[in-house]
Amino acid sequence: MKYNMDKINLILIVVSTLIILVGLFLMVGEPSGATEYNPDIFSTRRITVGPMVSLAGFVLMIVAIMYKKRNK
């Protein structure tokens, strides 16, 4: 059976999925409650680094799906 994607495509898809999960994990933290305020919700890790890592994972996912080997 022939698949449309090669082995390298599947490896890149798995790697990009892991990068997306790491980005989502970086955004996780304690929420602010109704009785107390948590200033950590505005930390650089949660509002800048996490989304950028997830975005990089999504871009890599697009590249992984569209990647095609060059024939010599």
PyMOL Python script that loads the backbone (N, CA, C, O; Angstrom):
from pymol import cmd

cmd.read_pdbstr("""\
ATOM      1  N   MET A   1       0.841  -1.171   0.000  1.00  0.00           N
ATOM      2  CA  MET A   1       0.000   0.000   0.000  1.00  0.00           C
ATOM      3  C   MET A   1       0.892   1.241   0.000  1.00  0.00           C
ATOM      4  O   MET A   1       1.850   1.325   0.768  1.00  0.00           O
ATOM      5  N   LYS A   2       0.574   2.188  -0.854  1.00  0.00           N
ATOM      6  CA  LYS A   2       1.357   3.404  -0.960  1.00  0.00           C
ATOM      7  C   LYS A   2       0.638   4.545  -0.250  1.00  0.00           C
ATOM      8  O   LYS A   2      -0.541   4.798  -0.497  1.00  0.00           O
ATOM      9  N   TYR A   3       1.361   5.229   0.636  1.00  0.00           N
ATOM     10  CA  TYR A   3       0.824   6.384   1.343  1.00  0.00           C
ATOM     11  C   TYR A   3       1.290   7.664   0.658  1.00  0.00           C
ATOM     12  O   TYR A   3       2.297   7.666  -0.050  1.00  0.00           O
ATOM     13  N   ASN A   4       0.566   8.729   0.866  1.00  0.00           N
ATOM     14  CA  ASN A   4       0.942  10.004   0.261  1.00  0.00           C
ATOM     15  C   ASN A   4       2.119  10.649   0.976  1.00  0.00           C
ATOM     16  O   ASN A   4       2.794  11.507   0.408  1.00  0.00           O
ATOM     17  N   MET A   5       2.372  10.244   2.214  1.00  0.00           N
ATOM     18  CA  MET A   5       3.453  10.838   2.999  1.00  0.00           C
ATOM     19  C   MET A   5       4.534   9.798   3.248  1.00  0.00           C
ATOM     20  O   MET A   5       4.261   8.614   3.449  1.00  0.00           O
ATOM     21  N   ASP A   6       5.768  10.279   3.227  1.00  0.00           N
ATOM     22  CA  ASP A   6       6.905   9.398   3.518  1.00  0.00           C
ATOM     23  C   ASP A   6       7.126   9.318   5.017  1.00  0.00           C
ATOM     24  O   ASP A   6       6.417   9.940   5.808  1.00  0.00           O
ATOM     25  N   LYS A   7       8.125   8.539   5.382  1.00  0.00           N
ATOM     26  CA  LYS A   7       8.458   8.366   6.797  1.00  0.00           C
ATOM     27  C   LYS A   7       8.914   9.684   7.423  1.00  0.00           C
ATOM     28  O   LYS A   7       8.594   9.969   8.577  1.00  0.00           O
ATOM     29  N   ILE A   8       9.657  10.483   6.667  1.00  0.00           N
ATOM     30  CA  ILE A   8      10.153  11.756   7.197  1.00  0.00           C
ATOM     31  C   ILE A   8       8.991  12.703   7.501  1.00  0.00           C
ATOM     32  O   ILE A   8       9.052  13.469   8.462  1.00  0.00           O
ATOM     33  N   ASN A   9       7.934  12.653   6.688  1.00  0.00           N
ATOM     34  CA  ASN A   9       6.761  13.483   6.950  1.00  0.00           C
ATOM     35  C   ASN A   9       6.122  13.099   8.280  1.00  0.00           C
ATOM     36  O   ASN A   9       5.769  13.967   9.079  1.00  0.00           O
ATOM     37  N   LEU A  10       5.979  11.821   8.511  1.00  0.00           N
ATOM     38  CA  LEU A  10       5.352  11.368   9.753  1.00  0.00           C
ATOM     39  C   LEU A  10       6.199  11.718  10.969  1.00  0.00           C
ATOM     40  O   LEU A  10       5.664  12.075  12.019  1.00  0.00           O
ATOM     41  N   ILE A  11       7.506  11.619  10.834  1.00  0.00           N
ATOM     42  CA  ILE A  11       8.402  11.988  11.944  1.00  0.00           C
ATOM     43  C   ILE A  11       8.272  13.481  12.238  1.00  0.00           C
ATOM     44  O   ILE A  11       8.194  13.881  13.400  1.00  0.00           O
ATOM     45  N   LEU A  12       8.249  14.305  11.190  1.00  0.00           N
ATOM     46  CA  LEU A  12       8.101  15.753  11.387  1.00  0.00           C
ATOM     47  C   LEU A  12       6.750  16.105  11.990  1.00  0.00           C
ATOM     48  O   LEU A  12       6.657  17.041  12.784  1.00  0.00           O
ATOM     49  N   ILE A  13       5.701  15.372  11.628  1.00  0.00           N
ATOM     50  CA  ILE A  13       4.381  15.618  12.211  1.00  0.00           C
ATOM     51  C   ILE A  13       4.381  15.293  13.691  1.00  0.00           C
ATOM     52  O   ILE A  13       3.802  16.036  14.484  1.00  0.00           O
ATOM     53  N   VAL A  14       5.019  14.196  14.081  1.00  0.00           N
ATOM     54  CA  VAL A  14       5.093  13.833  15.500  1.00  0.00           C
ATOM     55  C   VAL A  14       5.901  14.871  16.274  1.00  0.00           C
ATOM     56  O   VAL A  14       5.507  15.271  17.370  1.00  0.00           O
ATOM     57  N   VAL A  15       7.027  15.308  15.713  1.00  0.00           N
ATOM     58  CA  VAL A  15       7.859  16.313  16.377  1.00  0.00           C
ATOM     59  C   VAL A  15       7.093  17.627  16.526  1.00  0.00           C
ATOM     60  O   VAL A  15       7.147  18.256  17.583  1.00  0.00           O
ATOM     61  N   SER A  16       6.388  18.044  15.488  1.00  0.00           N
ATOM     62  CA  SER A  16       5.642  19.297  15.585  1.00  0.00           C
ATOM     63  C   SER A  16       4.494  19.186  16.582  1.00  0.00           C
ATOM     64  O   SER A  16       4.174  20.164  17.257  1.00  0.00           O
ATOM     65  N   THR A  17       3.870  18.016  16.688  1.00  0.00           N
ATOM     66  CA  THR A  17       2.829  17.821  17.696  1.00  0.00           C
ATOM     67  C   THR A  17       3.410  17.942  19.096  1.00  0.00           C
ATOM     68  O   THR A  17       2.787  18.537  19.976  1.00  0.00           O
ATOM     69  N   LEU A  18       4.589  17.388  19.309  1.00  0.00           N
ATOM     70  CA  LEU A  18       5.238  17.502  20.616  1.00  0.00           C
ATOM     71  C   LEU A  18       5.603  18.955  20.932  1.00  0.00           C
ATOM     72  O   LEU A  18       5.491  19.383  22.081  1.00  0.00           O
ATOM     73  N   ILE A  19       6.036  19.713  19.926  1.00  0.00           N
ATOM     74  CA  ILE A  19       6.361  21.123  20.135  1.00  0.00           C
ATOM     75  C   ILE A  19       5.100  21.910  20.500  1.00  0.00           C
ATOM     76  O   ILE A  19       5.140  22.776  21.374  1.00  0.00           O
ATOM     77  N   ILE A  20       3.989  21.613  19.839  1.00  0.00           N
ATOM     78  CA  ILE A  20       2.722  22.276  20.168  1.00  0.00           C
ATOM     79  C   ILE A  20       2.320  21.963  21.606  1.00  0.00           C
ATOM     80  O   ILE A  20       1.877  22.850  22.337  1.00  0.00           O
ATOM     81  N   LEU A  21       2.474  20.705  22.012  1.00  0.00           N
ATOM     82  CA  LEU A  21       2.127  20.326  23.382  1.00  0.00           C
ATOM     83  C   LEU A  21       3.023  21.007  24.409  1.00  0.00           C
ATOM     84  O   LEU A  21       2.554  21.384  25.483  1.00  0.00           O
ATOM     85  N   VAL A  22       4.303  21.168  24.096  1.00  0.00           N
ATOM     86  CA  VAL A  22       5.212  21.886  25.001  1.00  0.00           C
ATOM     87  C   VAL A  22       4.774  23.338  25.135  1.00  0.00           C
ATOM     88  O   VAL A  22       4.782  23.888  26.236  1.00  0.00           O
ATOM     89  N   GLY A  23       4.389  23.967  24.019  1.00  0.00           N
ATOM     90  CA  GLY A  23       3.902  25.349  24.067  1.00  0.00           C
ATOM     91  C   GLY A  23       2.646  25.479  24.903  1.00  0.00           C
ATOM     92  O   GLY A  23       2.505  26.432  25.669  1.00  0.00           O
ATOM     93  N   LEU A  24       1.730  24.529  24.764  1.00  0.00           N
ATOM     94  CA  LEU A  24       0.517  24.568  25.579  1.00  0.00           C
ATOM     95  C   LEU A  24       0.835  24.330  27.056  1.00  0.00           C
ATOM     96  O   LEU A  24       0.216  24.934  27.932  1.00  0.00           O
ATOM     97  N   PHE A  25       1.796  23.455  27.327  1.00  0.00           N
ATOM     98  CA  PHE A  25       2.209  23.209  28.711  1.00  0.00           C
ATOM     99  C   PHE A  25       2.837  24.455  29.327  1.00  0.00           C
ATOM    100  O   PHE A  25       2.674  24.701  30.523  1.00  0.00           O
ATOM    101  N   LEU A  26       3.555  25.249  28.521  1.00  0.00           N
ATOM    102  CA  LEU A  26       4.159  26.484  29.031  1.00  0.00           C
ATOM    103  C   LEU A  26       3.106  27.524  29.397  1.00  0.00           C
ATOM    104  O   LEU A  26       3.361  28.396  30.228  1.00  0.00           O
ATOM    105  N   MET A  27       1.937  27.442  28.791  1.00  0.00           N
ATOM    106  CA  MET A  27       0.877  28.408  29.080  1.00  0.00           C
ATOM    107  C   MET A  27       0.033  28.032  30.292  1.00  0.00           C
ATOM    108  O   MET A  27      -0.796  28.827  30.735  1.00  0.00           O
ATOM    109  N   VAL A  28       0.228  26.845  30.828  1.00  0.00           N
ATOM    110  CA  VAL A  28      -0.576  26.364  31.960  1.00  0.00           C
ATOM    111  C   VAL A  28      -0.052  26.972  33.253  1.00  0.00           C
ATOM    112  O   VAL A  28       1.152  27.182  33.404  1.00  0.00           O
ATOM    113  N   GLY A  29      -0.952  27.254  34.180  1.00  0.00           N
ATOM    114  CA  GLY A  29      -0.563  27.775  35.479  1.00  0.00           C
ATOM    115  C   GLY A  29      -1.765  28.014  36.356  1.00  0.00           C
ATOM    116  O   GLY A  29      -2.902  27.740  35.970  1.00  0.00           O
ATOM    117  N   GLU A  30      -1.505  28.522  37.530  1.00  0.00           N
ATOM    118  CA  GLU A  30      -2.565  28.816  38.491  1.00  0.00           C
ATOM    119  C   GLU A  30      -3.407  29.983  37.996  1.00  0.00           C
ATOM    120  O   GLU A  30      -2.855  31.011  37.602  1.00  0.00           O
ATOM    121  N   PRO A  31      -4.713  29.851  38.007  1.00  0.00           N
ATOM    122  CA  PRO A  31      -5.578  30.957  37.581  1.00  0.00           C
ATOM    123  C   PRO A  31      -5.802  31.959  38.712  1.00  0.00           C
ATOM    124  O   PRO A  31      -5.510  31.686  39.877  1.00  0.00           O
ATOM    125  N   SER A  32      -6.316  33.097  38.347  1.00  0.00           N
ATOM    126  CA  SER A  32      -6.770  34.054  39.354  1.00  0.00           C
ATOM    127  C   SER A  32      -8.171  33.652  39.785  1.00  0.00           C
ATOM    128  O   SER A  32      -8.996  33.263  38.959  1.00  0.00           O
ATOM    129  N   GLY A  33      -8.430  33.746  41.067  1.00  0.00           N
ATOM    130  CA  GLY A  33      -9.742  33.386  41.580  1.00  0.00           C
ATOM    131  C   GLY A  33     -10.604  34.602  41.829  1.00  0.00           C
ATOM    132  O   GLY A  33     -10.190  35.739  41.603  1.00  0.00           O
ATOM    133  N   ALA A  34     -11.795  34.347  42.294  1.00  0.00           N
ATOM    134  CA  ALA A  34     -12.712  35.444  42.602  1.00  0.00           C
ATOM    135  C   ALA A  34     -12.283  36.190  43.861  1.00  0.00           C
ATOM    136  O   ALA A  34     -12.599  37.368  44.023  1.00  0.00           O
ATOM    137  N   THR A  35     -11.561  35.506  44.756  1.00  0.00           N
ATOM    138  CA  THR A  35     -11.165  36.134  46.020  1.00  0.00           C
ATOM    139  C   THR A  35      -9.712  36.585  46.036  1.00  0.00           C
ATOM    140  O   THR A  35      -9.335  37.416  46.862  1.00  0.00           O
ATOM    141  N   GLU A  36      -8.897  36.054  45.143  1.00  0.00           N
ATOM    142  CA  GLU A  36      -7.481  36.425  45.156  1.00  0.00           C
ATOM    143  C   GLU A  36      -6.989  36.677  43.732  1.00  0.00           C
ATOM    144  O   GLU A  36      -7.499  36.106  42.769  1.00  0.00           O
ATOM    145  N   TYR A  37      -5.990  37.542  43.626  1.00  0.00           N
ATOM    146  CA  TYR A  37      -5.412  37.897  42.337  1.00  0.00           C
ATOM    147  C   TYR A  37      -4.048  37.225  42.217  1.00  0.00           C
ATOM    148  O   TYR A  37      -3.231  37.290  43.135  1.00  0.00           O
ATOM    149  N   ASN A  38      -3.814  36.587  41.087  1.00  0.00           N
ATOM    150  CA  ASN A  38      -2.538  35.939  40.830  1.00  0.00           C
ATOM    151  C   ASN A  38      -1.820  36.703  39.721  1.00  0.00           C
ATOM    152  O   ASN A  38      -2.223  36.610  38.562  1.00  0.00           O
ATOM    153  N   PRO A  39      -0.755  37.463  40.047  1.00  0.00           N
ATOM    154  CA  PRO A  39      -0.067  38.231  39.004  1.00  0.00           C
ATOM    155  C   PRO A  39       0.707  37.358  38.024  1.00  0.00           C
ATOM    156  O   PRO A  39       1.176  37.853  36.999  1.00  0.00           O
ATOM    157  N   ASP A  40       0.849  36.066  38.322  1.00  0.00           N
ATOM    158  CA  ASP A  40       1.581  35.163  37.438  1.00  0.00           C
ATOM    159  C   ASP A  40       0.840  34.925  36.120  1.00  0.00           C
ATOM    160  O   ASP A  40       1.435  34.402  35.178  1.00  0.00           O
ATOM    161  N   ILE A  41      -0.443  35.294  36.028  1.00  0.00           N
ATOM    162  CA  ILE A  41      -1.167  35.091  34.780  1.00  0.00           C
ATOM    163  C   ILE A  41      -0.630  35.980  33.669  1.00  0.00           C
ATOM    164  O   ILE A  41      -0.888  35.717  32.494  1.00  0.00           O
ATOM    165  N   PHE A  42       0.108  37.022  34.014  1.00  0.00           N
ATOM    166  CA  PHE A  42       0.698  37.910  33.018  1.00  0.00           C
ATOM    167  C   PHE A  42       2.213  37.703  32.888  1.00  0.00           C
ATOM    168  O   PHE A  42       2.918  38.614  32.454  1.00  0.00           O
ATOM    169  N   SER A  43       2.722  36.525  33.257  1.00  0.00           N
ATOM    170  CA  SER A  43       4.157  36.281  33.152  1.00  0.00           C
ATOM    171  C   SER A  43       4.568  36.132  31.688  1.00  0.00           C
ATOM    172  O   SER A  43       3.749  35.792  30.834  1.00  0.00           O
ATOM    173  N   THR A  44       5.815  36.384  31.418  1.00  0.00           N
ATOM    174  CA  THR A  44       6.341  36.304  30.056  1.00  0.00           C
ATOM    175  C   THR A  44       6.225  34.892  29.513  1.00  0.00           C
ATOM    176  O   THR A  44       5.959  34.699  28.327  1.00  0.00           O
ATOM    177  N   ARG A  45       6.419  33.918  30.365  1.00  0.00           N
ATOM    178  CA  ARG A  45       6.335  32.524  29.933  1.00  0.00           C
ATOM    179  C   ARG A  45       4.942  32.193  29.427  1.00  0.00           C
ATOM    180  O   ARG A  45       4.796  31.480  28.434  1.00  0.00           O
ATOM    181  N   ARG A  46       3.926  32.701  30.095  1.00  0.00           N
ATOM    182  CA  ARG A  46       2.545  32.341  29.763  1.00  0.00           C
ATOM    183  C   ARG A  46       1.956  33.142  28.611  1.00  0.00           C
ATOM    184  O   ARG A  46       1.116  32.622  27.876  1.00  0.00           O
ATOM    185  N   ILE A  47       2.369  34.390  28.433  1.00  0.00           N
ATOM    186  CA  ILE A  47       1.737  35.196  27.380  1.00  0.00           C
ATOM    187  C   ILE A  47       2.634  35.432  26.172  1.00  0.00           C
ATOM    188  O   ILE A  47       2.160  35.936  25.154  1.00  0.00           O
ATOM    189  N   THR A  48       3.921  35.081  26.255  1.00  0.00           N
ATOM    190  CA  THR A  48       4.807  35.300  25.113  1.00  0.00           C
ATOM    191  C   THR A  48       5.486  34.016  24.655  1.00  0.00           C
ATOM    192  O   THR A  48       5.371  33.635  23.490  1.00  0.00           O
ATOM    193  N   VAL A  49       6.186  33.354  25.556  1.00  0.00           N
ATOM    194  CA  VAL A  49       6.980  32.183  25.173  1.00  0.00           C
ATOM    195  C   VAL A  49       6.090  31.016  24.758  1.00  0.00           C
ATOM    196  O   VAL A  49       6.330  30.403  23.719  1.00  0.00           O
ATOM    197  N   GLY A  50       5.088  30.705  25.535  1.00  0.00           N
ATOM    198  CA  GLY A  50       4.200  29.577  25.232  1.00  0.00           C
ATOM    199  C   GLY A  50       3.498  29.706  23.893  1.00  0.00           C
ATOM    200  O   GLY A  50       3.539  28.771  23.092  1.00  0.00           O
ATOM    201  N   PRO A  51       2.853  30.839  23.623  1.00  0.00           N
ATOM    202  CA  PRO A  51       2.217  30.986  22.309  1.00  0.00           C
ATOM    203  C   PRO A  51       3.196  30.965  21.140  1.00  0.00           C
ATOM    204  O   PRO A  51       2.869  30.446  20.072  1.00  0.00           O
ATOM    205  N   MET A  52       4.397  31.522  21.326  1.00  0.00           N
ATOM    206  CA  MET A  52       5.378  31.501  20.239  1.00  0.00           C
ATOM    207  C   MET A  52       5.873  30.088  19.961  1.00  0.00           C
ATOM    208  O   MET A  52       6.085  29.722  18.805  1.00  0.00           O
ATOM    209  N   VAL A  53       6.056  29.294  21.006  1.00  0.00           N
ATOM    210  CA  VAL A  53       6.470  27.904  20.821  1.00  0.00           C
ATOM    211  C   VAL A  53       5.358  27.127  20.121  1.00  0.00           C
ATOM    212  O   VAL A  53       5.634  26.330  19.224  1.00  0.00           O
ATOM    213  N   SER A  54       4.123  27.347  20.514  1.00  0.00           N
ATOM    214  CA  SER A  54       2.994  26.680  19.854  1.00  0.00           C
ATOM    215  C   SER A  54       2.884  27.113  18.395  1.00  0.00           C
ATOM    216  O   SER A  54       2.646  26.278  17.522  1.00  0.00           O
ATOM    217  N   LEU A  55       3.050  28.382  18.122  1.00  0.00           N
ATOM    218  CA  LEU A  55       3.013  28.867  16.751  1.00  0.00           C
ATOM    219  C   LEU A  55       4.111  28.215  15.908  1.00  0.00           C
ATOM    220  O   LEU A  55       3.872  27.832  14.763  1.00  0.00           O
ATOM    221  N   ALA A  56       5.303  28.090  16.470  1.00  0.00           N
ATOM    222  CA  ALA A  56       6.390  27.420  15.756  1.00  0.00           C
ATOM    223  C   ALA A  56       6.018  25.965  15.457  1.00  0.00           C
ATOM    224  O   ALA A  56       6.340  25.447  14.388  1.00  0.00           O
ATOM    225  N   GLY A  57       5.351  25.318  16.389  1.00  0.00           N
ATOM    226  CA  GLY A  57       4.904  23.947  16.158  1.00  0.00           C
ATOM    227  C   GLY A  57       3.881  23.866  15.045  1.00  0.00           C
ATOM    228  O   GLY A  57       3.929  22.943  14.231  1.00  0.00           O
ATOM    229  N   PHE A  58       2.943  24.825  14.989  1.00  0.00           N
ATOM    230  CA  PHE A  58       1.953  24.829  13.919  1.00  0.00           C
ATOM    231  C   PHE A  58       2.592  25.098  12.558  1.00  0.00           C
ATOM    232  O   PHE A  58       2.201  24.498  11.556  1.00  0.00           O
ATOM    233  N   VAL A  59       3.572  26.000  12.521  1.00  0.00           N
ATOM    234  CA  VAL A  59       4.278  26.266  11.265  1.00  0.00           C
ATOM    235  C   VAL A  59       5.044  25.025  10.820  1.00  0.00           C
ATOM    236  O   VAL A  59       5.034  24.676   9.640  1.00  0.00           O
ATOM    237  N   LEU A  60       5.704  24.362  11.756  1.00  0.00           N
ATOM    238  CA  LEU A  60       6.415  23.126  11.428  1.00  0.00           C
ATOM    239  C   LEU A  60       5.451  22.042  10.959  1.00  0.00           C
ATOM    240  O   LEU A  60       5.807  21.225  10.110  1.00  0.00           O
ATOM    241  N   MET A  61       4.238  22.024  11.498  1.00  0.00           N
ATOM    242  CA  MET A  61       3.235  21.056  11.058  1.00  0.00           C
ATOM    243  C   MET A  61       2.874  21.292   9.592  1.00  0.00           C
ATOM    244  O   MET A  61       2.734  20.336   8.829  1.00  0.00           O
ATOM    245  N   ILE A  62       2.723  22.548   9.197  1.00  0.00           N
ATOM    246  CA  ILE A  62       2.426  22.861   7.793  1.00  0.00           C
ATOM    247  C   ILE A  62       3.576  22.424   6.905  1.00  0.00           C
ATOM    248  O   ILE A  62       3.360  21.841   5.842  1.00  0.00           O
ATOM    249  N   VAL A  63       4.801  22.707   7.339  1.00  0.00           N
ATOM    250  CA  VAL A  63       5.974  22.293   6.578  1.00  0.00           C
ATOM    251  C   VAL A  63       6.048  20.775   6.497  1.00  0.00           C
ATOM    252  O   VAL A  63       6.380  20.228   5.446  1.00  0.00           O
ATOM    253  N   ALA A  64       5.744  20.093   7.587  1.00  0.00           N
ATOM    254  CA  ALA A  64       5.813  18.627   7.616  1.00  0.00           C
ATOM    255  C   ALA A  64       4.802  18.008   6.673  1.00  0.00           C
ATOM    256  O   ALA A  64       5.089  16.991   6.040  1.00  0.00           O
ATOM    257  N   ILE A  65       3.634  18.597   6.569  1.00  0.00           N
ATOM    258  CA  ILE A  65       2.613  18.047   5.674  1.00  0.00           C
ATOM    259  C   ILE A  65       2.977  18.304   4.214  1.00  0.00           C
ATOM    260  O   ILE A  65       2.738  17.454   3.356  1.00  0.00           O
ATOM    261  N   MET A  66       3.551  19.464   3.930  1.00  0.00           N
ATOM    262  CA  MET A  66       3.841  19.821   2.545  1.00  0.00           C
ATOM    263  C   MET A  66       5.209  19.361   2.057  1.00  0.00           C
ATOM    264  O   MET A  66       5.490  19.454   0.863  1.00  0.00           O
ATOM    265  N   TYR A  67       6.066  18.867   2.945  1.00  0.00           N
ATOM    266  CA  TYR A  67       7.431  18.485   2.590  1.00  0.00           C
ATOM    267  C   TYR A  67       7.416  17.331   1.588  1.00  0.00           C
ATOM    268  O   TYR A  67       6.682  16.357   1.755  1.00  0.00           O
ATOM    269  N   LYS A  68       8.239  17.456   0.547  1.00  0.00           N
ATOM    270  CA  LYS A  68       8.353  16.403  -0.449  1.00  0.00           C
ATOM    271  C   LYS A  68       9.834  16.179  -0.751  1.00  0.00           C
ATOM    272  O   LYS A  68      10.590  17.133  -0.932  1.00  0.00           O
ATOM    273  N   LYS A  69      10.235  14.925  -0.804  1.00  0.00           N
ATOM    274  CA  LYS A  69      11.634  14.609  -1.094  1.00  0.00           C
ATOM    275  C   LYS A  69      11.974  15.024  -2.520  1.00  0.00           C
ATOM    276  O   LYS A  69      11.150  14.934  -3.430  1.00  0.00           O
ATOM    277  N   ARG A  70      13.202  15.478  -2.684  1.00  0.00           N
ATOM    278  CA  ARG A  70      13.678  15.799  -4.022  1.00  0.00           C
ATOM    279  C   ARG A  70      14.252  14.544  -4.660  1.00  0.00           C
ATOM    280  O   ARG A  70      15.024  13.818  -4.034  1.00  0.00           O
ATOM    281  N   ASN A  71      13.879  14.296  -5.878  1.00  0.00           N
ATOM    282  CA  ASN A  71      14.430  13.160  -6.608  1.00  0.00           C
ATOM    283  C   ASN A  71      15.662  13.604  -7.373  1.00  0.00           C
ATOM    284  O   ASN A  71      15.667  14.643  -8.033  1.00  0.00           O
ATOM    285  N   LYS A  72      16.703  12.796  -7.270  1.00  0.00           N
ATOM    286  CA  LYS A  72      17.955  13.148  -7.956  1.00  0.00           C
ATOM    287  C   LYS A  72      17.975  12.599  -9.361  1.00  0.00           C
ATOM    288  O   LYS A  72      18.949  12.796 -10.088  1.00  0.00           O
TER     289      LYS A  72
END
""", "prot")
cmd.dss("prot")
cmd.show_as("cartoon", "prot")
cmd.util.cbc("prot")
cmd.orient("prot")
